[in-house]
Amino acid sequence: MTKQIMVGSVPVGGGAPVAIQSMCSTHTDDVEATVQQILRLEAAGCEIVRVAVPDKESAFAVDKIKERIHIPLVVDIHFDYKLALACIERGADKVRINPGNIGGEDRVKAVADACRLRNIPIRIGVNGGSLEKELLAKYGKVCPEALVESAFGHIRLLNQFDFDDICISLKSSNVQIAMAAYKMMHEQSDYPLHLGVTEAGTRQMGTIKSAIGIGGLLAQGIGDTFRVTLTADPVEEVVVAKQILQAAGIRQDGPNLISCPTCGRTRIDLIPLAQEVEARLRTVQKPITVAVMGCVVNGPGEAGAADVGIAGGNGFGFLFQHGEIVKKVPEEQLVDELFQLIDTL
């Protein structure tokens, strides 16, 4: 089991539930836009949120943002240790940094001391796209061994200044490299791990890469928190994250949709039907399984494990519960009838 850190009020590692993260796409110095986006992320199920801090204006906005949101706020720092210190003073709940790229040891010590004083953890963010030149020269390429060696180098630097309240990420845009690096780190240390496949891509491809990389690790018991990175609205990252946790069997704090792929027996326009049910389920918080099946002959039986479901016919469909048909319904009323039944559960 990994060690536990506290990101604000959210425990990470040590057997705590795997926490969902996302990152704002707004300019952090635009407090109103950033707060509104974070509130949308909260509503979607985000549990920890990160903001970029590229300049002092962004750092000076941290306390203003924090006082209006309800989840822990992580600041993402590159190169300038003074920005980290400014964010720490303003109440940041965690700092994401690469200790090796913020200058001399005196600067690393200053950040470590400030975080220790306020019980603020540091995430060491190793990325395949920004590995140290000496490691690239040693290994000849980005590889799991190089990522892990980089992480341990940063850990030693923080440990040198009596700081060990650490979380580790080892991100790569290559799914196989990322997975192998996380497995290696999991075997060699007990630091909590922040999972991610960086620069994963658009909603479709990014979901696939993240489901394989993040979901595959979570299914093996590796990982304590994670962010799905998508070239999309950050809210979509949270939606996909929740789906990955469900598919990996880690969480069922919302509905699980199952639907058949259609075949020659299908006599109803199933694809838009399933899409409508999926969209409407986003507002449902019950831990239930809902089925959308295209065949009234086999559908109810095949989806017998579902709590509720619908099976389409030719202009009509059946509403069923635990595999037992409860009502025959005209096609245009199927979805409404389904959600009326869900409301009773």
C-alpha positions in Angstrom: 0.0 0.0 0.0 1.2 3.5 -0.8 1.8 6.3 1.8 -1.0 8.8 2.1 -0.9 12.5 1.5 -3.6 15.0 2.1 -4.5 17.4 -0.8 -6.6 19.8 1.2 -9.4 17.7 2.6 -8.9 14.9 0.1 -6.7 11.9 1.1 -4.6 10.4 -1.7 -3.0 7.0 -1.3 -2.9 4.8 1.7 -6.1 2.9 0.6 -8.2 6.1 0.1 -10.6 6.1 -2.8 -9.0 6.9 -6.1 -9.5 10.6 -6.7 -10.5 12.2 -10.0 -8.6 15.3 -11.1 -8.8 17.7 -14.0 -7.1 21.0 -15.0 -8.6 24.3 -16.0 -8.2 25.5 -19.5 -8.9 29.1 -18.5 -6.3 31.8 -17.9 -5.8 31.6 -14.2 -5.6 35.4 -13.7 -9.2 35.5 -15.1 -10.7 34.7 -11.7 -14.4 34.7 -12.8 -13.8 32.4 -15.8 -11.7 30.0 -13.7 -14.1 29.8 -10.8 -17.0 29.2 -13.2 -15.1 26.4 -14.9 -14.2 24.8 -11.6 -17.8 24.9 -10.4 -18.8 23.0 -13.6 -16.0 20.5 -12.9 -17.2 20.0 -9.3 -20.7 19.4 -10.5 -19.4 16.8 -12.9 -17.6 14.9 -10.1 -14.1 16.4 -10.1 -12.4 16.0 -6.7 -9.1 17.9 -7.2 -8.5 20.6 -9.7 -5.2 22.1 -11.0 -4.5 25.5 -12.5 -1.5 26.7 -14.5 0.6 29.5 -12.9 2.8 30.9 -15.7 3.0 34.4 -14.2 2.6 36.5 -11.0 -0.9 37.6 -12.0 -2.0 34.0 -12.0 -0.3 33.4 -8.6 -2.0 36.4 -7.1 -5.4 35.0 -8.2 -5.0 31.7 -6.2 -6.6 32.9 -3.0 -9.4 34.6 -4.8 -10.2 31.4 -6.6 -9.9 29.2 -3.5 -12.4 31.2 -1.5 -15.1 30.5 -4.1 -14.6 26.8 -4.8 -15.2 23.6 -2.8 -12.4 21.2 -3.9 -8.7 21.3 -3.4 -6.6 23.6 -5.7 -3.3 22.4 -7.1 -0.9 24.9 -8.7 1.2 23.9 -11.7 4.7 25.6 -11.5 7.4 25.6 -14.2 10.9 27.1 -13.6 10.0 30.0 -11.3 10.2 29.1 -7.7 8.9 32.5 -6.6 5.6 31.7 -8.2 5.4 28.5 -6.1 6.1 30.6 -3.0 3.4 33.1 -3.9 0.9 30.4 -4.4 1.8 28.6 -1.2 1.3 31.9 0.7 -2.1 32.2 -0.9 -3.4 28.8 0.2 -2.6 26.4 -2.6 -3.4 22.8 -1.5 -0.7 21.1 -3.5 2.2 22.2 -5.7 3.1 20.4 -9.0 6.7 21.0 -9.8 9.9 19.5 -11.1 12.4 20.3 -8.4 15.3 19.9 -10.8 14.2 22.7 -13.1 13.6 25.6 -10.7 17.2 26.5 -10.2 19.7 26.0 -7.4 19.3 23.9 -4.3 18.6 27.1 -2.3 15.4 27.6 -4.3 14.3 23.9 -3.9 14.9 24.3 -0.2 12.8 27.4 -0.1 9.8 25.7 -1.7 10.2 22.5 0.4 10.4 24.6 3.6 7.3 26.6 2.7 5.3 23.5 1.9 6.4 21.7 5.0 5.4 24.7 7.2 1.9 24.5 5.8 1.6 20.7 5.3 1.3 21.2 1.6 2.3 18.1 -0.6 4.4 18.3 -3.7 3.7 16.4 -6.9 6.8 15.6 -8.8 5.7 15.6 -12.4 8.0 13.7 -14.6 7.2 13.9 -18.3 8.6 12.0 -21.2 8.7 15.2 -23.2 11.0 17.1 -20.8 13.4 14.5 -19.5 16.9 15.6 -18.3 19.5 15.6 -21.1 21.8 13.3 -19.2 19.1 10.7 -18.9 18.3 10.9 -22.6 22.0 10.5 -23.3 22.3 7.6 -20.9 19.3 5.6 -22.3 19.3 7.0 -25.8 15.5 7.5 -25.8 12.5 8.1 -23.6 11.9 4.8 -21.8 10.3 3.6 -18.5 13.7 3.3 -16.8 14.6 6.9 -17.6 11.3 8.2 -16.3 11.7 6.3 -13.0 15.3 7.4 -12.6 14.3 11.0 -13.1 11.6 10.7 -10.4 14.0 9.2 -7.9 16.5 12.0 -8.7 13.8 14.6 -7.8 12.8 12.7 -4.7 16.4 12.7 -3.4 16.5 16.4 -4.0 13.4 17.0 -1.8 14.5 14.4 0.7 17.8 16.3 1.1 15.8 19.2 2.6 13.7 16.9 4.9 10.7 16.9 2.6 8.9 13.6 1.8 5.2 14.6 1.5 5.3 13.6 -2.1 3.2 12.3 -5.0 4.7 11.0 -8.2 3.5 11.1 -11.9 5.4 9.5 -14.8 3.6 10.7 -17.8 4.2 9.8 -21.5 2.1 10.1 -24.6 3.1 6.5 -25.3 0.7 4.3 -23.4 3.1 1.3 -23.1 5.9 3.5 -21.8 3.6 5.2 -19.2 2.2 1.9 -18.0 5.6 0.2 -17.7 7.0 3.3 -15.8 4.1 3.3 -13.3 4.5 -0.4 -12.7 8.2 0.0 -12.1 7.7 2.9 -9.7 4.9 0.9 -7.9 7.4 -1.9 -7.4 10.3 0.3 -6.2 8.6 2.8 -3.9 5.5 3.4 -1.8 4.8 7.0 -2.9 1.2 7.6 -4.0 1.0 7.7 -7.8 -0.8 10.2 -10.0 -1.7 8.4 -13.2 -2.0 9.8 -16.6 -1.3 9.4 -20.3 -0.2 12.9 -21.3 -1.3 14.6 -24.6 -3.7 11.7 -25.1 -5.6 13.4 -27.9 -9.2 14.3 -28.7 -12.3 13.0 -27.0 -12.3 9.7 -28.9 -8.7 8.8 -29.1 -7.8 10.3 -25.7 -10.5 8.2 -24.1 -9.2 5.0 -25.7 -5.6 5.7 -24.7 -6.6 6.7 -21.1 -8.9 3.7 -20.7 -6.1 1.4 -21.7 -3.3 3.1 -19.8 -5.0 4.4 -16.7 -7.8 1.8 -16.5 -5.3 -1.0 -17.1 -3.1 0.2 -14.2 -6.1 0.8 -11.9 -7.4 -2.7 -12.6 -4.1 -4.1 -11.3 -4.3 -2.0 -8.1 -1.8 0.6 -9.3 -2.6 4.3 -8.9 -4.1 6.6 -6.3 -5.3 9.6 -8.3 -5.5 10.4 -12.0 -6.3 12.9 -14.7 -7.6 12.0 -18.1 -6.1 14.5 -20.5 -8.3 15.4 -23.5 -8.3 18.0 -26.2 -11.8 18.9 -25.1 -13.8 20.7 -22.4 -12.3 19.7 -19.1 -15.7 18.5 -18.0 -15.4 15.7 -20.5 -12.2 14.6 -18.8 -14.2 14.1 -15.6 -17.0 12.2 -17.4 -14.4 9.9 -19.0 -12.6 9.5 -15.6 -15.8 8.3 -13.9 -16.5 5.9 -16.8 -13.0 4.4 -16.4 -13.4 3.9 -12.7 -16.7 2.1 -13.3 -15.3 -0.1 -16.1 -12.3 -1.0 -13.9 -14.7 -2.0 -11.2 -13.4 0.5 -8.7 -16.4 2.8 -8.3 -20.1 2.5 -8.9 -21.3 5.8 -7.5 -23.4 6.5 -10.5 -25.3 4.6 -13.2 -23.7 2.0 -15.5 -25.1 1.9 -19.0 -25.0 -1.3 -21.0 -26.4 -1.6 -24.6 -26.3 -4.1 -27.3 -24.3 -3.5 -30.6 -27.4 -4.1 -32.7 -27.9 -6.9 -35.3 -30.3 -8.0 -38.0 -33.0 -8.7 -35.4 -33.1 -5.0 -34.4 -36.3 -3.3 -35.4 -35.8 0.0 -33.6 -33.5 3.0 -34.2 -31.3 1.9 -31.3 -28.2 4.1 -31.6 -29.9 7.5 -31.0 -32.0 5.8 -28.3 -28.9 4.6 -26.5 -27.3 8.1 -26.9 -30.4 9.8 -25.4 -30.4 7.4 -22.4 -26.7 8.0 -21.9 -27.1 11.8 -22.0 -30.0 11.8 -19.5 -28.2 9.4 -17.2 -25.5 12.1 -16.6 -27.9 13.7 -14.1 -28.6 10.5 -12.3 -26.5 9.6 -9.2 -27.9 6.2 -8.3 -25.5 3.2 -8.5 -27.7 1.3 -10.9 -27.2 -0.6 -14.2 -29.4 0.5 -17.0 -29.8 -1.5 -20.3 -30.8 -0.4 -23.7 -31.4 -3.5 -25.9 -32.4 -3.7 -29.5 -34.3 -7.0 -29.5 -37.5 -7.9 -27.6 -36.8 -11.6 -28.0 -33.4 -11.8 -26.3 -32.9 -8.3 -24.9 -34.6 -8.7 -21.4 -32.9 -12.0 -20.8 -29.5 -11.0 -22.0 -29.6 -7.9 -19.8 -31.1 -9.8 -16.9 -28.4 -8.4 -14.6 -29.5 -4.9 -15.2 -31.7 -3.1 -12.6 -33.9 -1.6 -15.3 -33.9 -1.4 -19.1 -35.7 -1.1 -22.4 -35.8 -3.5 -25.3 -37.0 -2.3 -28.7 -39.5 -3.9 -31.1 -41.1 -2.6 -34.3 -42.7 0.7 -33.2 -42.8 -0.3 -29.6 -40.6 -1.7 -26.8 -40.6 -3.4 -23.5 -39.7 -1.8 -20.2 -38.1 -4.5 -18.0 -36.7 -4.8 -14.5 -34.2 -7.5 -13.4 -35.0 -9.3 -16.7 -38.7 -9.4 -16.1 -41.0 -7.4 -18.6 -43.1 -4.9 -16.7 -44.7 -2.9 -19.5 -45.2 -2.6 -23.3 -44.6 1.0 -24.4 -44.9 2.9 -27.7 -41.4 3.6 -29.1 -41.6 7.4 -28.7 -42.4 6.9 -25.0 -39.7 4.4 -24.1 -37.1 6.7 -22.7 -39.5 8.8 -20.7 -41.1 5.6 -19.2 -37.6 4.3 -18.4 -36.7 7.4 -16.4 -40.0 7.4 -14.6 -39.1 3.9 -13.5 -35.6 4.9 -12.5 -37.1 7.7 -10.4 -38.9 5.0 -8.3 -35.7 3.1 -7.5 
